[in-house]
Amino acid sequence: MIHGLLRLALLSALGSAALASGPGFAHPLFEYNWPSQTEWPQTAAGEWQLLPAQAELSLRFAIHRQLIGHPETAPMLPIPAEDPAIKRWLTLRERLGASGPARLGSIEASAAKADLLWQVDWNRYRCSNHAFRLASETLEARAASHPEQRWLLEWIRGQDTVFASCERERQTFPALPKDAPDWLRDDRAYQEAAASFYSQPDEATIAAFTAIAADRDSPWRDWADFLIARTLARQIGLPRDLRATVEPAEDAEHEAAIRQKLEAHLTRLLADPARKSVHGAADELLGNLRGRADPLARAEAFAAWADQADLGPNRRQWLIDLQILASQVDRPQSQMPWWLGGLQSGRRDPQHPGWLLRDLNDAVYGFELRDRVAEIKRLMNEAESSPPSYDPSAKDYSELLQRASNVAADHPLAPAITFQRAQLLRFLDDRKGAWDESEQLLKRQGTRPWFIASRNLLARLRSASSPDLVSALPEMTRQAVGVRYEDDSDRLFWHRPEDRPAEYAQQRLLPRDTVQLFNFYLPLDQWLMALEKGRWDELARRELTGVLWLRAWLLGREDLAGKLAPAVRAVYPEAEAQWKRAEAASEPAERRLAEAVAILRLPALSPVLHGGFFRDSQAADEIGSMSRWRWWWANEPGGWRPDLAPTGELPCPSEPPGGLPIWVDSSLRASACGEQRKLTALGNGTEVLGRIVIDWVQAHPDDPEAPQMLHLVVRATRYGPSAPKESQRAFRLLHKRYPQSEWAKKTPHHY
């Protein structure tokens, strides 16, 4: 819920992040809750490094198995690209001669691109990897016993239709030829019922499976009987967008009736020896059903299962059920198995390092949750005096911190415990203590390589706890471990080396906490010191240079702007003609004009740091799929919003979530705030630049570049922030004085 509110608040505050016709703006991800494929051998061997407060449940389970002496959990690594089910299906259908790409919902896929299929929105896509494995196994069996290609292709067409229905859209099946064999007709009946199950699990679905279950000649009779139960289960809490054709379980009485019917069907199924092949699946579904009604009793069953030497063939389903169960049980007031939070088996031992880490995680997460709520309030422009819903800092953490300091240094969980202890110290405003703990972590790790995400977690902590700017600089950039697209929230983690784009394989990028620090709390002189003393990779140096130069230019800091001029010219060669004119200008007004035109030619140039991938692989002078807020500083995220202070001076920003490093003192914050207020008073980018260009052209009508300058002003008002006055003035001047110019022809409108 918190995540959804935060996303809503961000979208409301920042506006659209991408053009409707272009791809979503990409944000790098610096942390994930599971080790990558290249890191898994070390993790499986017991090196877990740092764990986020809300580590993936299956990761905590894997660690639990290692702690109790059963480390054979590597096959449960939940990396979609690791599972060959989809690729196996696509490769098989192509080998058997199926023409065209497969249909997977709205996606058209081929075996060559199968590894990319895990970008699918799996919340909407209902077909599991098990469905692809079963389809491949069945098709291989049919090809062995019935090799005639004509009928195999008919079977594939039917299965393509099944998978196309997985995005909840009912599909029409191709009719079978009259001479189709009986085995194909049996399979087609099951395919049609399965498609109905995936798209709209209604009474017609149950009727179709019932008919198959009653057909003694159908090879699908056992699974059809089980899928009657699965269909009933899907009718409990059915998503609203499917309720048009299915009576929803909207009230407790109706839901109870479905549950009773479902439990009776599963009980009968388990009592039927003829259905032995589906007893395992039926038992798990019955356990899940009863777990929803009595989650604490189900938790005890999970605890017993988790400590078994042999977890059985259905461990993935157990973990799925466990995640559902964990979301239903309020852990602090329940008897959930202790290993769920404490990374141990069913023994409550507060001195156990796993249980200690659980307590630290809970404490840190309390502060993180508080800060998320505070940020939502800030983004929604709620009053500063709005009281917090709770204050975790009111608790006494001295005993917990002492327990954490006593953990043996050679325990596998020691790095994670030390890290979370440092996190807690930071939230308690003991920045020096947090920094000292992070130094110990670096010392312990020595020359051993860090997992990228673990090093990023530590860098974020060290940046926030650093004693001075120079100490913070190495921690201000990080390597990405994945990407998030803002238009649809798809997350793509680079779990394998070949997944990482070559241009970002070693690039250290600017993360959000660094961006906020520079944008809100550091004056220009600190920016310059950071730029000169830090070791920045190409993308970060390019953006820092451009932002610092533009801020200095807008604020009239000619000394600083002049000092940075050669550097900004080098990183923005797209405006080389304007930089040359500025360098050769004989008077300050012409130099400022040339620089203003250079900015108009560079919509990516902004006085606000954005970080991440910066230009998104697009030339700085192009307009296309680049995020709109980069165009002449329109809708700047975290930038200057005069509308937030319509009746007076823009307030200085409050401290960010988690506080500020101790070296960012009140004098630095005051200087930074003063600069922001001056920038706010200037107005938006197109107004500032438009006035400079129009005033120059009116005074110098013979300037050969005048038509292009006026065209650029109109372009800026079209794609950047609205400035109707400057746009109309530039348009009229262009068509009045230069009506035959190519630039007048390229500018038919003033909007």
C-alpha positions in Angstrom: 0.0 0.0 0.0 2.8 2.4 0.9 4.6 1.7 -2.3 1.4 2.4 -4.3 0.8 5.6 -2.5 4.4 6.7 -3.1 4.2 6.0 -6.8 0.9 7.9 -7.0 2.4 10.8 -5.2 5.5 10.8 -7.4 3.4 10.7 -10.6 1.2 13.5 -9.3 4.1 15.7 -8.3 6.3 15.1 -11.4 3.8 14.7 -14.2 4.1 12.4 -17.1 7.5 10.8 -17.4 7.4 9.9 -21.1 5.8 10.8 -24.4 2.9 8.6 -25.3 4.7 7.5 -28.5 8.0 6.7 -26.9 9.3 4.2 -24.4 9.2 4.8 -20.7 12.0 6.7 -19.0 14.5 4.2 -17.5 15.7 4.4 -13.9 18.6 2.3 -12.7 18.1 -0.1 -9.8 21.0 -0.3 -7.4 19.8 -3.0 -4.9 17.9 -6.2 -5.1 16.8 -8.7 -2.5 18.4 -11.8 -4.0 22.0 -12.5 -5.2 22.6 -12.5 -8.9 23.4 -15.7 -10.8 27.1 -14.9 -10.8 27.0 -14.4 -7.0 24.9 -17.4 -6.1 27.9 -19.9 -5.8 29.3 -17.8 -3.0 25.9 -17.4 -1.4 25.2 -21.1 -1.6 28.6 -21.6 0.1 27.5 -19.5 3.0 28.7 -16.0 2.1 25.7 -13.8 2.3 27.3 -10.4 2.8 24.8 -7.6 3.4 21.0 -8.2 3.5 18.4 -5.5 3.1 15.9 -5.1 5.9 13.2 -6.6 3.8 15.2 -9.4 2.2 13.3 -11.7 -0.2 11.4 -14.4 1.7 12.9 -17.2 -0.4 16.4 -15.9 0.3 15.7 -16.0 4.0 14.4 -19.5 3.6 17.6 -20.5 1.7 19.8 -19.1 4.4 17.7 -21.0 7.0 18.3 -24.2 5.2 22.1 -23.6 5.2 22.1 -22.7 8.9 20.5 -26.1 9.8 22.8 -28.0 7.6 20.9 -28.4 4.3 22.5 -26.1 1.8 21.0 -27.8 -1.3 18.8 -24.8 -2.0 20.5 -23.5 -5.1 17.9 -24.9 -7.5 15.3 -22.7 -5.8 17.0 -19.6 -7.1 14.1 -17.5 -8.3 15.6 -16.0 -11.5 13.1 -16.3 -14.3 15.8 -16.4 -17.0 17.3 -19.4 -15.2 14.2 -21.5 -15.7 14.3 -23.0 -19.2 10.6 -23.8 -19.3 9.6 -21.0 -21.7 12.7 -21.4 -23.9 12.2 -25.2 -24.0 8.6 -24.6 -25.3 9.6 -22.1 -27.9 12.5 -24.1 -29.2 10.4 -27.3 -29.4 7.6 -25.6 -31.4 10.1 -24.1 -33.9 11.8 -27.5 -34.3 8.5 -29.2 -35.1 7.9 -26.6 -37.9 5.4 -24.2 -36.3 5.4 -21.0 -38.4 5.6 -17.5 -37.0 6.3 -16.5 -33.4 4.4 -18.0 -30.5 1.5 -16.1 -28.8 2.0 -15.4 -25.2 -0.7 -13.0 -24.3 0.1 -9.7 -26.0 3.7 -10.8 -26.6 4.9 -12.5 -29.7 7.9 -14.6 -28.8 10.6 -16.7 -30.5 13.2 -19.1 -29.0 15.9 -16.6 -29.9 14.4 -14.0 -27.5 13.1 -16.3 -24.9 15.4 -15.0 -22.2 13.7 -11.6 -22.4 10.3 -13.0 -21.6 10.7 -12.5 -17.9 10.0 -8.8 -18.6 6.3 -9.9 -18.9 4.0 -8.3 -16.3 3.5 -11.5 -14.4 0.8 -9.9 -12.2 -1.4 -9.9 -15.2 0.0 -13.0 -17.0 -1.5 -16.1 -15.4 0.4 -19.0 -17.1 3.1 -20.3 -14.8 6.4 -21.9 -15.8 4.8 -25.2 -14.9 2.3 -24.7 -17.7 5.1 -24.3 -20.2 7.0 -27.4 -18.9 3.8 -29.5 -19.1 3.1 -28.2 -22.6 6.6 -29.2 -23.7 6.5 -32.6 -22.1 3.1 -33.3 -23.6 4.2 -32.2 -27.1 7.3 -34.3 -26.9 5.2 -37.3 -25.9 2.8 -36.7 -28.8 5.6 -36.3 -31.3 7.0 -39.6 -30.2 3.7 -41.5 -30.4 2.0 -39.6 -33.2 4.7 -38.1 -35.4 2.5 -36.9 -38.3 3.4 -33.2 -38.5 0.0 -32.1 -39.7 -1.6 -33.0 -36.3 1.3 -31.8 -34.3 1.0 -28.4 -35.8 -2.8 -28.4 -35.0 -1.8 -29.3 -31.4 0.6 -26.4 -31.3 -2.0 -24.0 -32.7 -4.3 -25.0 -29.9 -1.6 -24.5 -27.2 -0.7 -21.1 -28.6 -4.3 -20.2 -28.1 -4.1 -21.4 -24.5 -1.1 -19.2 -23.8 -2.6 -16.3 -25.5 -5.5 -16.5 -23.0 -3.1 -16.1 -20.1 -3.7 -12.3 -20.0 -7.3 -12.9 -19.0 -8.7 -12.5 -22.5 -11.0 -15.3 -23.8 -9.7 -16.7 -27.1 -11.4 -18.5 -30.0 -9.9 -21.8 -30.9 -9.3 -22.9 -34.5 -11.8 -25.7 -35.5 -10.3 -29.1 -35.8 -10.6 -30.8 -39.2 -13.2 -33.6 -39.4 -10.6 -36.3 -39.8 -8.7 -35.2 -36.7 -7.6 -38.2 -34.6 -9.1 -39.0 -31.2 -6.0 -38.2 -29.2 -6.0 -34.7 -30.7 -9.7 -34.2 -29.9 -9.0 -35.3 -26.2 -6.1 -32.8 -26.0 -8.1 -30.0 -27.6 -10.9 -30.4 -25.1 -8.4 -30.0 -22.3 -6.8 -27.0 -24.1 -10.1 -25.3 -24.4 -10.9 -25.9 -20.7 -7.5 -24.7 -19.7 -7.8 -21.5 -21.7 -11.2 -20.8 -20.0 -9.5 -21.4 -16.7 -6.8 -18.8 -17.4 -9.1 -16.2 -18.9 -12.4 -16.4 -17.0 -12.7 -19.2 -14.5 -16.5 -19.5 -14.4 -19.1 -22.2 -14.3 -18.5 -23.0 -17.9 -14.9 -23.8 -17.0 -16.1 -26.2 -14.2 -18.5 -27.9 -16.6 -15.7 -28.4 -19.2 -13.3 -29.9 -16.6 -16.2 -32.1 -15.2 -16.9 -33.5 -18.6 -13.2 -34.4 -19.1 -12.9 -35.9 -15.6 -15.8 -38.2 -16.4 -14.3 -39.4 -19.7 -12.5 -42.6 -18.8 -10.6 -42.5 -22.1 -9.2 -39.0 -21.6 -5.5 -38.9 -20.4 -6.4 -35.6 -18.7 -9.2 -37.0 -16.4 -7.1 -36.8 -13.2 -5.8 -33.3 -13.8 -9.3 -32.1 -14.9 -10.7 -33.3 -11.6 -8.1 -31.3 -9.8 -8.6 -28.2 -11.9 -12.2 -28.1 -10.9 -10.9 -27.3 -7.4 -8.4 -24.8 -8.8 -11.3 -23.1 -10.6 -13.3 -22.8 -7.4 -10.2 -21.4 -5.7 -9.9 -18.7 -8.3 -13.5 -17.7 -7.7 -12.5 -16.7 -4.1 -11.4 -13.1 -4.1 -11.6 -12.8 -7.9 -10.1 -9.6 -9.4 -12.8 -7.0 -10.2 -12.0 -6.9 -13.9 -13.1 -10.5 -14.2 -16.4 -10.2 -12.3 -18.5 -9.3 -15.3 -19.2 -12.9 -16.1 -18.5 -14.5 -12.7 -20.5 -13.9 -9.6 -17.9 -12.4 -7.2 -17.3 -13.6 -3.7 -18.1 -10.2 -2.3 -19.6 -11.2 1.0 -18.5 -13.6 3.7 -21.5 -15.9 3.3 -20.9 -16.4 -0.4 -17.1 -16.9 0.1 -17.8 -19.4 2.8 -20.0 -21.4 0.5 -17.3 -21.6 -2.1 -14.7 -22.6 0.5 -17.0 -25.4 1.7 -17.6 -26.6 -1.8 -13.9 -26.5 -2.6 -12.9 -28.3 0.6 -15.4 -31.0 0.0 -14.2 -31.5 -3.6 -10.5 -31.8 -2.5 -11.4 -34.2 0.3 -13.2 -36.5 -2.1 -10.3 -36.2 -4.5 -7.8 -37.2 -1.9 -9.9 -40.2 -0.8 -10.1 -41.5 -4.4 -7.2 -43.9 -5.1 -7.8 -43.7 -8.8 -6.7 -40.0 -8.6 -3.4 -40.7 -6.9 -1.4 -38.8 -9.5 -2.8 -35.5 -8.3 -3.0 -36.2 -4.6 0.2 -34.1 -3.9 -1.2 -31.0 -5.7 -4.6 -31.5 -4.0 -3.1 -31.8 -0.6 -1.1 -28.6 -1.0 -4.2 -26.7 -2.2 -6.2 -28.0 0.7 -3.5 -27.0 3.1 -3.4 -23.5 1.6 -7.2 -23.3 1.8 -7.1 -24.3 5.5 -4.2 -22.0 6.0 -6.2 -19.0 4.9 -8.9 -19.9 7.4 -6.4 -20.8 10.2 -3.0 -19.2 9.3 -1.4 -20.1 12.6 -2.1 -23.8 12.3 -0.8 -23.6 8.7 2.4 -21.9 10.0 3.2 -24.9 12.2 2.9 -27.1 9.1 5.3 -24.9 7.3 7.8 -24.9 10.2 7.8 -28.7 10.2 8.2 -28.9 6.4 11.1 -26.3 6.5 13.2 -28.5 8.8 12.9 -31.7 6.7 16.0 -33.0 5.1 14.0 -33.8 1.9 11.7 -30.9 1.0 9.9 -33.0 -1.7 9.2 -32.2 -5.3 6.8 -29.3 -4.7 9.0 -26.9 -2.7 8.4 -24.0 -5.1 4.7 -24.3 -4.4 5.3 -24.4 -0.7 7.2 -21.2 -0.9 4.5 -19.5 -2.9 1.9 -20.6 -0.3 4.2 -19.4 2.4 4.5 -15.9 0.8 0.7 -15.8 0.7 0.5 -16.9 4.3 3.1 -14.4 5.5 1.1 -11.5 4.0 -1.9 -12.6 6.1 -0.3 -13.1 9.5 0.7 -10.2 11.7 4.1 -11.6 12.7 4.7 -9.8 16.0 1.4 -11.1 17.4 1.5 -14.6 16.0 3.4 -17.9 16.3 4.7 -17.9 12.8 7.7 -20.2 12.4 10.7 -18.4 13.9 12.9 -19.0 10.8 10.5 -16.9 8.8 12.0 -13.8 10.4 14.8 -15.2 12.5 16.5 -17.5 9.9 16.3 -20.4 12.2 14.1 -23.4 12.8 11.2 -23.7 15.2 13.1 -22.6 18.3 12.6 -19.1 19.8 16.0 -18.1 20.9 16.5 -14.3 21.1 20.3 -14.9 21.3 20.4 -16.7 18.0 22.1 -14.5 15.4 19.3 -15.2 13.0 16.7 -13.9 15.5 18.9 -11.0 16.4 19.1 -10.0 12.7 15.3 -10.3 12.6 15.0 -7.8 15.4 17.5 -5.4 13.8 15.6 -5.7 10.5 12.4 -4.8 12.2 13.9 -1.8 13.9 15.5 -0.5 10.7 12.4 -1.1 8.7 10.4 0.9 11.2 12.6 3.9 10.5 12.4 3.3 6.8 8.7 3.1 6.9 8.5 6.3 8.9 10.6 8.1 6.3 8.5 6.7 3.4 5.3 8.1 5.0 7.1 11.4 5.6 8.1 11.6 2.0 4.6 10.9 0.8 3.3 13.7 2.9 6.0 16.0 1.5 5.2 15.1 -2.1 1.5 15.6 -1.4 2.3 19.0 0.1 0.9 18.2 3.5 1.6 20.6 6.3 5.0 20.3 7.9 3.3 20.1 11.3 1.4 17.0 10.3 2.2 14.6 13.1 3.8 11.2 12.2 1.7 8.1 12.6 4.3 6.7 14.9 7.8 7.5 16.1 10.2 4.5 16.3 13.0 6.7 17.7 11.0 6.8 21.0 12.1 3.2 21.7 15.2 2.1 23.6 17.5 0.2 21.3 20.5 0.0 23.7 20.0 -3.7 24.5 19.5 -4.6 20.8 22.7 -2.7 19.8 24.7 -4.4 22.6 23.5 -7.9 21.4 24.5 -7.1 17.9 28.0 -6.0 19.0 28.6 -9.4 20.7 28.1 -11.6 17.5 31.1 -13.6 16.6 33.0 -12.0 13.7 33.2 -15.4 11.9 29.5 -16.1 12.0 28.0 -16.2 8.4 25.4 -13.6 9.5 28.0 -11.2 11.1 28.3 -8.9 8.0 24.5 -8.5 7.7 24.2 -7.9 11.5 26.9 -5.3 11.5 25.4 -3.6 8.6 22.0 -3.4 10.1 23.5 -2.2 13.4 25.2 0.6 11.5 21.9 1.4 9.8 20.1 1.6 13.2 22.9 3.9 14.5 22.5 6.2 11.5 18.7 6.4 12.1 19.5 7.2 15.8 21.7 10.1 14.6 24.9 8.4 15.7 26.6 9.0 12.3 30.1 8.5 13.7 29.1 5.1 15.1 27.6 4.1 11.8 30.7 5.2 9.9 33.0 3.2 12.2 30.8 0.1 11.8 31.1 0.5 8.0 34.8 0.8 8.3 34.8 -2.5 10.2 32.8 -4.1 7.4 35.3 -3.0 4.8 38.2 -4.2 6.9 36.6 -7.7 7.3 35.9 -8.0 3.6 39.5 -7.2 2.8 40.3 -8.0 -0.8 37.4 -10.4 -1.4 35.0 -9.1 -4.0 31.7 -7.5 -3.0 28.4 -8.5 -4.5 27.4 -5.3 -6.4 24.1 -4.9 -4.5 25.8 -5.4 -1.2 28.5 -2.8 -2.0 25.7 -0.4 -3.0 23.9 -0.9 0.3 27.1 -0.1 2.1 27.8 2.9 -0.1 24.4 4.4 0.6 25.1 4.0 4.4 28.6 5.5 4.1 27.5 8.4 2.0 24.9 9.3 4.6 27.3 8.8 7.5 30.5 10.3 6.1 32.4 12.8 8.3 33.3 15.1 5.3 32.8 15.6 1.6 36.0 14.0 0.5 35.1 10.8 2.5 31.7 10.8 0.9 32.8 11.2 -2.7 33.8 7.5 -3.4 30.3 6.4 -2.1 28.3 8.8 -4.2 28.2 6.7 -7.4 27.1 3.1 -7.7 26.9 0.3 -10.3 23.4 -0.5 -11.4 22.0 -4.0 -11.0 18.9 -3.5 -13.1 16.5 -1.0 -14.6 12.9 0.2 -14.0 10.7 1.7 -16.7 8.6 4.5 -15.3 5.7 4.1 -17.8 4.7 0.6 -16.6 6.9 -0.1 -13.6 8.5 -3.2 -15.3 11.7 -4.1 -13.4 14.5 -5.9 -15.3 17.3 -7.1 -13.1 20.6 -8.0 -14.7 21.2 -11.3 -12.9 23.5 -12.7 -15.5 26.6 -11.0 -16.9 25.2 -11.2 -20.4 22.1 -9.3 -19.3 24.1 -6.1 -18.5 24.2 -3.6 -21.3 27.8 -3.2 -22.4 27.8 0.6 -22.0 26.8 0.3 -18.3 28.8 -2.8 -17.4 31.3 -0.7 -15.4 29.7 2.7 -15.2 29.1 4.1 -11.7 26.0 6.2 -11.8 24.4 8.8 -9.6 21.8 7.3 -7.3 18.8 9.1 -5.8 20.3 10.0 -2.4 23.3 11.6 -4.1 21.0 13.5 -6.5 18.9 14.9 -3.6 22.0 15.9 -1.6 23.3 18.0 -4.5 20.0 19.4 -5.7 18.7 20.6 -2.3 21.5 21.0 0.2 24.8 21.9 -1.4 25.8 25.4 -2.8 27.8 25.7 -6.0 31.2 25.9 -4.4 30.6 22.5 -2.9 29.5 21.2 -6.3 32.8 22.4 -7.8 34.9 20.8 -5.0 33.1 17.5 -5.6 33.6 17.7 -9.3 37.3 18.5 -8.9 38.1 16.0 -6.1 35.8 13.1 -7.1 36.5 10.3 -9.5 33.5 10.3 -11.7 32.7 8.0 -14.6 31.6 9.4 -17.9 27.8 9.7 -17.4 28.1 11.2 -13.9 30.9 13.7 -14.8 29.0 14.8 -17.9 25.8 15.6 -16.0 27.5 17.2 -13.0 29.5 19.4 -15.3 26.5 20.5 -17.3 24.2 21.2 -14.3 26.9 23.1 -12.4 27.7 25.2 -15.4 24.1 26.0 -16.1 23.4 26.9 -12.4 26.4 29.2 -12.4 25.3 30.8 -15.7 21.7 31.4 -14.5 22.9 32.9 -11.2 25.4 35.2 -12.9 28.4 33.5 -11.4 30.6 34.4 -14.4 33.8 33.4 -12.6 32.5 29.8 -12.1 30.8 29.6 -15.5 33.9 30.8 -17.2 36.1 28.3 -15.3 33.7 25.4 -16.4 33.3 26.6 -20.0 36.0 24.4 -21.6 34.7 21.3 -19.7 31.0 21.9 -20.6 32.1 22.5 -24.3 33.9 19.2 -24.2 31.0 17.1 -22.9 28.4 18.9 -25.1 29.9 19.0 -28.5 26.5 19.1 -30.1 26.4 22.9 -29.7 30.0 23.5 -30.9 29.0 26.4 -33.2 27.5 28.3 -30.3 30.4 27.6 -28.0 32.8 29.0 -30.6 30.7 32.1 -31.0 30.6 32.6 -27.2 34.4 32.2 -27.1 34.9 34.7 -29.9 32.3 37.2 -28.6 33.6 40.8 -28.2 31.0 41.9 -25.7 29.2 40.1 -22.7 25.8 40.4 -24.3 26.8 38.4 -27.4 28.5 35.8 -25.3 25.4 35.4 -23.1 23.3 35.1 -26.3 25.5 32.4 -27.8 25.3 30.5 -24.6 21.5 30.9 -24.4 21.2 29.5 -27.9 23.5 26.6 -27.0 21.1 25.8 -24.1 18.1 26.0 -26.5 19.9 23.5 -28.7 20.4 21.2 -25.8 17.1 20.1 -24.3 19.0 17.6 -22.1 20.8 20.4 -20.3 19.2 21.2 -17.0 20.0 23.0 -13.7 18.7 20.1 -11.8 20.7 16.9 -11.3 18.7 13.7 -12.3 21.3 11.0 -12.1 20.8 7.5 -13.3 21.3 6.9 -17.0 21.2 10.7 -17.6 20.7 11.0 -21.3 19.1 7.5 -21.8 21.5 6.9 -24.8 20.0 9.9 -26.8 22.0 12.8 -28.1 21.7 15.9 -26.0 20.3 18.0 -28.9 17.5 15.5 -29.8 13.9 15.5 -28.9 12.3 12.1 -28.9 11.9 9.5 -26.2 13.8 11.6 -23.6 12.0 12.3 -20.4 10.0 15.5 -20.8 11.4 17.0 -17.6 14.8 17.3 -19.2 13.6 19.8 -21.7 14.5 23.3 -20.5 13.8 22.2 -16.9 10.1 21.6 -17.2 8.4 19.7 -14.3 11.7 19.2 -12.6 11.6 16.4 -10.0 12.8 17.8 -6.7 13.5 21.1 -8.5 12.0 24.5 -8.1 8.2 24.6 -7.8 7.0 28.2 -7.4 3.5 26.9 -7.3 4.2 25.3 -3.9 4.8 28.7 -2.4 2.4 31.0 -4.3 2.1 33.6 -1.5 5.6 34.1 -0.5 9.2 33.0 -0.6 10.0 29.3 -1.4 10.7 27.6 1.9 14.0 25.9 2.4 13.8 22.1 2.1 13.6 20.1 5.2 16.0 17.3 5.9 15.6 14.2 3.6 14.5 10.8 4.9 17.3 9.4 7.0 18.8 12.9 7.7 21.9 14.5 6.3 25.7 13.8 6.7 27.2 15.7 9.7 29.4 17.8 7.4 26.3 19.4 5.7 26.0 22.1 8.3 23.5 24.9 8.6 25.7 27.4 6.6 25.9 25.1 3.6 22.1 24.5 3.7 21.4 28.2 4.0 23.7 29.0 1.0 22.1 26.3 -1.1 18.6 27.5 -0.2 19.5 31.1 -1.2 20.6 29.9 -4.6 17.4 27.9 -5.1 15.3 30.9 -4.3 17.2 33.0 -6.9 16.7 30.3 -9.5 13.0 30.2 -8.7 12.7 33.9 -9.2 14.0 33.6 -12.7 11.0 31.8 -14.0 10.9 28.8 -16.3 13.6 28.0 -18.8 11.8 29.0 -22.0 11.0 32.4 -20.5 14.6 33.1 -19.5 16.1 32.0 -22.8 13.3 33.5 -24.9 13.7 36.9 -23.5 17.5 36.9 -24.2 17.0 35.8 -27.8 14.2 38.1 -28.6 15.9 41.1 -27.1 19.0 40.4 -29.1 17.2 39.9 -32.5 15.3 43.1 -32.0 18.5 44.9 -31.5 20.5 43.0 -34.2 18.1 42.2 -37.0 20.9 41.5 -39.4 22.3 38.6 -37.4 22.4 35.7 -39.9 21.5 33.2 -37.1 18.5 35.2 -36.0 15.8 33.0 -37.8 17.2 29.8 -36.3 17.3 31.4 -32.9 13.7 32.4 -33.0 12.7 28.9 -34.3 14.5 27.4 -31.3 12.5 29.6 -28.9 9.2 28.4 -30.4 10.4 24.8 -30.2 11.3 25.2 -26.6 7.8 26.5 -25.7 6.3 23.5 -27.6 8.2 20.8 -25.8 9.2 22.6 -22.6 7.3 24.6 -20.0 4.6 26.9 -21.4 5.7 30.4 -22.2 3.0 31.7 -24.5 4.1 35.3 -24.5 7.7 34.6 -25.6 6.5 32.0 -28.1 4.1 34.4 -29.8 6.7 37.2 -29.8 9.3 34.9 -31.4 6.8 33.6 -33.9 5.6 37.0 -35.1 9.2 38.3 -35.3 10.3 35.3 -37.3 7.5 35.5 -39.9 7.6 39.3 -40.1 11.3 39.8 -40.6 12.4 36.5 -42.1 9.3 35.1 -43.9 11.3 33.3 -46.7 13.8 31.7 -44.4 13.9 27.9 -44.0 13.3 28.4 -40.3 10.1 30.3 -40.9 8.9 27.4 -43.0 9.8 24.9 -40.3 7.7 27.0 -37.8 4.1 27.1 -39.0 2.6 27.6 -35.6 3.5 29.5 -32.4 2.5 26.6 -30.1 
